[in-house]
Amino acid sequence: MRVRDWQDIIEDVMDSNADPGGWRAVGGDRAGGIGEDMYIGHPSAGVYQLKTYAKNPMSVQGVGSQVARKIDDDIDPLFPEEGTGVFGVQQGPEDEDEAKEKAKNLETVLETHADAPTTPRALVEDMLDAMDSPAYGPMEYDQYDRPDRMDDLTDTFEEAEELLEAEFEDVIEEDVERGFY
């Protein structure tokens, strides 16, 4: 298992070529200190674990790793089919033409949903699809605590948790020594 910067892990998710709508996630408070833990999984792309914290409003620091190459029958029930919300990984447009195209697609989705009965989840998923989001899906997230699924995933990937936790503590300690907390 290779521990890397959390943004490199997000790049792996974006470059995976997996079905964008097939991702699922679980996230919440870190068990032992500042920051958040998150697991992102896809049946064919595997499971990724991230540990992050907001150094300041403009900077997020963290580490992550791929902890499983696929979601098998033992791991599948630990990820939500329908979460408390929807998450998405978004990549900014490369140029003005792409930005205009995405804006037009988004406008079409909003017009369509305004004229037809819909659900908030369907609207968000259609918006992420219109913006060519490389990964999105249901997420169970608790901003004040840890969902039960989070503890189950942590137990399942116990060795990875220990290694990532040690690396993450080094990141935090380095920032705290510089005067940030």
C-alpha positions as a LaTeX table, in Angstrom:
\begin{tabular}{lrrr}
\hline
Residue & $x$ (\AA) & $y$ (\AA) & $z$ (\AA) \\
\hline
Met1 & 0.00 & 0.00 & 0.00 \\
Arg2 & 1.35 & 3.38 & $-1.01$ \\
Val3 & 0.43 & 6.49 & 1.00 \\
Arg4 & 0.19 & 9.60 & $-1.15$ \\
Asp5 & $-1.13$ & 13.15 & $-1.03$ \\
Trp6 & $-4.95$ & 13.18 & $-0.91$ \\
Gln7 & $-5.14$ & 15.15 & $-4.18$ \\
Asp8 & $-3.23$ & 12.38 & $-5.98$ \\
Ile9 & $-5.88$ & 9.94 & $-4.79$ \\
Ile10 & $-8.65$ & 12.17 & $-6.16$ \\
Glu11 & $-6.74$ & 12.26 & $-9.48$ \\
Asp12 & $-6.75$ & 8.43 & $-9.48$ \\
Val13 & $-10.52$ & 8.47 & $-8.95$ \\
Met14 & $-11.00$ & 10.96 & $-11.80$ \\
Asp15 & $-8.72$ & 8.99 & $-14.14$ \\
Ser16 & $-10.17$ & 5.57 & $-13.31$ \\
Asn17 & $-12.56$ & 5.44 & $-16.31$ \\
Ala18 & $-15.11$ & 3.74 & $-14.03$ \\
Asp19 & $-18.82$ & 4.44 & $-14.50$ \\
Pro20 & $-19.12$ & 7.97 & $-13.02$ \\
Gly21 & $-22.46$ & 7.29 & $-11.30$ \\
Gly22 & $-21.31$ & 4.04 & $-9.70$ \\
Trp23 & $-19.26$ & 5.56 & $-6.89$ \\
Arg24 & $-20.33$ & 5.51 & $-3.22$ \\
Ala25 & $-18.80$ & 7.19 & $-0.19$ \\
Val26 & $-18.80$ & 7.28 & 3.60 \\
Gly27 & $-17.33$ & 10.20 & 5.51 \\
Gly28 & $-17.21$ & 11.86 & 8.88 \\
Asp29 & $-15.06$ & 13.06 & 11.74 \\
Arg30 & $-11.67$ & 11.50 & 12.28 \\
Ala31 & $-11.71$ & 9.15 & 15.26 \\
Gly32 & $-8.66$ & 10.59 & 17.00 \\
Gly33 & $-8.19$ & 14.31 & 16.44 \\
Ile34 & $-8.78$ & 17.08 & 13.96 \\
Gly35 & $-9.85$ & 16.32 & 10.42 \\
Glu36 & $-12.09$ & 14.01 & 8.51 \\
Asp37 & $-11.97$ & 10.46 & 7.22 \\
Met38 & $-13.57$ & 9.39 & 3.96 \\
Tyr39 & $-13.87$ & 6.15 & 2.03 \\
Ile40 & $-14.75$ & 6.33 & $-1.67$ \\
Gly41 & $-15.58$ & 3.10 & $-3.46$ \\
His42 & $-16.55$ & 1.77 & $-6.88$ \\
Pro43 & $-17.21$ & $-1.90$ & $-7.72$ \\
Ser44 & $-14.59$ & $-2.00$ & $-10.47$ \\
Ala45 & $-12.16$ & 0.75 & $-9.36$ \\
Gly46 & $-11.75$ & $-0.29$ & $-5.73$ \\
Val47 & $-11.81$ & 1.51 & $-2.40$ \\
Tyr48 & $-9.83$ & 4.62 & $-1.52$ \\
Gln49 & $-9.35$ & 6.01 & 1.97 \\
Leu50 & $-8.65$ & 9.70 & 2.60 \\
Lys51 & $-7.69$ & 11.60 & 5.75 \\
Thr52 & $-7.91$ & 15.38 & 5.42 \\
Tyr53 & $-8.17$ & 18.55 & 7.44 \\
Ala54 & $-8.71$ & 22.19 & 6.54 \\
Lys55 & $-5.44$ & 23.93 & 7.36 \\
Asn56 & $-7.29$ & 27.17 & 6.67 \\
Pro57 & $-10.35$ & 28.02 & 4.56 \\
Met58 & $-8.27$ & 27.99 & 1.38 \\
Ser59 & $-6.04$ & 24.97 & 2.01 \\
Val60 & $-6.85$ & 21.33 & 2.69 \\
Gln61 & $-4.05$ & 18.95 & 3.68 \\
Gly62 & $-4.17$ & 15.18 & 3.84 \\
Val63 & $-3.12$ & 11.73 & 2.76 \\
Gly64 & $-4.78$ & 8.74 & 1.19 \\
Ser65 & $-4.35$ & 5.36 & $-0.40$ \\
Gln66 & $-6.13$ & 2.69 & $-2.38$ \\
Val67 & $-7.07$ & 0.10 & 0.24 \\
Ala68 & $-8.86$ & $-2.43$ & $-2.02$ \\
Arg69 & $-8.71$ & $-3.10$ & $-5.76$ \\
Lys70 & $-12.44$ & $-3.84$ & $-6.02$ \\
Ile71 & $-15.54$ & $-3.96$ & $-3.87$ \\
Asp72 & $-16.28$ & $-7.58$ & $-3.05$ \\
Asp73 & $-19.32$ & $-9.12$ & $-1.32$ \\
Asp74 & $-17.87$ & $-8.46$ & 2.15 \\
Ile75 & $-17.18$ & $-4.77$ & 1.50 \\
Asp76 & $-20.29$ & $-3.95$ & $-0.57$ \\
Pro77 & $-22.75$ & $-3.67$ & 2.36 \\
Leu78 & $-20.44$ & $-1.14$ & 4.06 \\
Phe79 & $-21.15$ & 1.43 & 1.33 \\
Pro80 & $-24.57$ & 3.10 & 1.05 \\
Glu81 & $-26.96$ & 2.43 & $-1.80$ \\
Glu82 & $-28.87$ & 5.55 & $-0.80$ \\
Gly83 & $-26.91$ & 7.87 & 1.49 \\
Thr84 & $-27.74$ & 10.95 & 3.49 \\
Gly85 & $-26.62$ & 12.95 & 0.47 \\
Val86 & $-24.79$ & 12.86 & $-2.83$ \\
Phe87 & $-21.11$ & 13.55 & $-3.39$ \\
Gly88 & $-19.28$ & 14.43 & $-6.56$ \\
Val89 & $-15.73$ & 14.88 & $-7.72$ \\
Gln90 & $-15.57$ & 17.78 & $-10.11$ \\
Gln91 & $-12.88$ & 18.81 & $-12.54$ \\
Gly92 & $-12.82$ & 22.40 & $-13.75$ \\
Pro93 & $-13.22$ & 23.18 & $-17.44$ \\
Glu94 & $-10.01$ & 23.30 & $-19.46$ \\
Asp95 & $-10.97$ & 26.33 & $-21.52$ \\
Glu96 & $-13.74$ & 28.83 & $-22.20$ \\
Asp97 & $-15.43$ & 26.67 & $-24.85$ \\
Glu98 & $-15.69$ & 23.73 & $-22.46$ \\
Ala99 & $-17.03$ & 26.02 & $-19.73$ \\
Lys100 & $-19.73$ & 27.33 & $-22.10$ \\
Glu101 & $-20.68$ & 23.79 & $-23.13$ \\
Lys102 & $-21.00$ & 22.66 & $-19.51$ \\
Ala103 & $-23.05$ & 25.75 & $-18.66$ \\
Lys104 & $-25.41$ & 25.05 & $-21.60$ \\
Asn105 & $-25.79$ & 21.40 & $-20.53$ \\
Leu106 & $-26.49$ & 22.50 & $-16.97$ \\
Glu107 & $-29.07$ & 25.03 & $-18.15$ \\
Thr108 & $-30.85$ & 22.29 & $-20.13$ \\
Val109 & $-30.95$ & 20.03 & $-17.05$ \\
Leu110 & $-32.39$ & 22.82 & $-14.91$ \\
Glu111 & $-35.04$ & 23.66 & $-17.50$ \\
Thr112 & $-36.00$ & 19.98 & $-17.82$ \\
His113 & $-36.32$ & 19.54 & $-14.06$ \\
Ala114 & $-38.29$ & 22.78 & $-13.73$ \\
Asp115 & $-40.91$ & 21.47 & $-16.16$ \\
Ala116 & $-41.27$ & 17.95 & $-14.74$ \\
Pro117 & $-41.81$ & 16.28 & $-11.38$ \\
Thr118 & $-38.45$ & 15.37 & $-9.89$ \\
Thr119 & $-36.57$ & 14.71 & $-6.68$ \\
Pro120 & $-33.64$ & 16.69 & $-5.27$ \\
Arg121 & $-31.35$ & 13.64 & $-5.64$ \\
Ala122 & $-32.31$ & 13.18 & $-9.30$ \\
Leu123 & $-31.62$ & 16.88 & $-9.97$ \\
Val124 & $-28.16$ & 16.73 & $-8.37$ \\
Glu125 & $-27.24$ & 13.52 & $-10.19$ \\
Asp126 & $-28.38$ & 14.96 & $-13.53$ \\
Met127 & $-26.40$ & 18.14 & $-12.84$ \\
Leu128 & $-23.23$ & 16.16 & $-12.07$ \\
Asp129 & $-23.77$ & 14.10 & $-15.21$ \\
Ala130 & $-24.28$ & 17.27 & $-17.30$ \\
Met131 & $-21.00$ & 18.68 & $-15.99$ \\
Asp132 & $-19.18$ & 15.43 & $-16.88$ \\
Ser133 & $-18.31$ & 14.73 & $-13.27$ \\
Pro134 & $-15.89$ & 11.77 & $-13.28$ \\
Ala135 & $-17.25$ & 10.36 & $-10.00$ \\
Tyr136 & $-20.48$ & 10.80 & $-8.06$ \\
Gly137 & $-23.00$ & 8.83 & $-6.07$ \\
Pro138 & $-24.70$ & 8.36 & $-2.73$ \\
Met139 & $-22.82$ & 9.30 & 0.40 \\
Glu140 & $-23.39$ & 8.73 & 4.08 \\
Tyr141 & $-21.79$ & 11.68 & 5.84 \\
Asp142 & $-21.85$ & 13.10 & 9.34 \\
Gln143 & $-20.08$ & 16.41 & 9.84 \\
Tyr144 & $-20.23$ & 16.15 & 13.63 \\
Asp145 & $-19.51$ & 12.46 & 14.25 \\
Arg146 & $-18.70$ & 9.19 & 12.48 \\
Pro147 & $-21.35$ & 7.10 & 10.73 \\
Asp148 & $-21.50$ & 3.47 & 11.88 \\
Arg149 & $-20.39$ & 2.39 & 8.41 \\
Met150 & $-17.20$ & 4.43 & 8.91 \\
Asp151 & $-16.23$ & 2.37 & 11.95 \\
Asp152 & $-17.01$ & $-0.84$ & 10.05 \\
Leu153 & $-14.79$ & 0.25 & 7.14 \\
Thr154 & $-12.02$ & 1.28 & 9.55 \\
Asp155 & $-12.16$ & $-2.17$ & 11.16 \\
Thr156 & $-12.13$ & $-3.86$ & 7.74 \\
Phe157 & $-9.04$ & $-1.92$ & 6.63 \\
Glu158 & $-7.33$ & $-1.83$ & 10.01 \\
Glu159 & $-3.73$ & $-2.07$ & 8.73 \\
Ala160 & $-4.31$ & 0.70 & 6.19 \\
Glu161 & $-5.93$ & 2.83 & 8.89 \\
Glu162 & $-2.88$ & 2.51 & 11.15 \\
Leu163 & $-0.44$ & 3.42 & 8.37 \\
Leu164 & $-2.53$ & 6.35 & 7.08 \\
Glu165 & $-3.10$ & 7.60 & 10.62 \\
Ala166 & 0.66 & 7.70 & 11.29 \\
Glu167 & 1.33 & 9.55 & 8.02 \\
Phe168 & $-1.55$ & 11.95 & 8.66 \\
Glu169 & $-0.25$ & 12.74 & 12.15 \\
Asp170 & 3.08 & 13.70 & 10.55 \\
Val171 & 1.30 & 16.11 & 8.19 \\
Ile172 & $-0.60$ & 17.73 & 11.06 \\
Glu173 & 2.47 & 17.87 & 13.30 \\
Glu174 & 4.50 & 19.59 & 10.54 \\
Asp175 & 1.82 & 22.26 & 10.15 \\
Val176 & 1.40 & 22.77 & 13.89 \\
Glu177 & 5.17 & 23.27 & 14.28 \\
Arg178 & 4.93 & 26.04 & 11.71 \\
Gly179 & 2.25 & 27.77 & 13.75 \\
Phe180 & $-0.91$ & 26.47 & 12.06 \\
Tyr181 & $-3.66$ & 24.57 & 13.79 \\
\hline
\end{tabular}
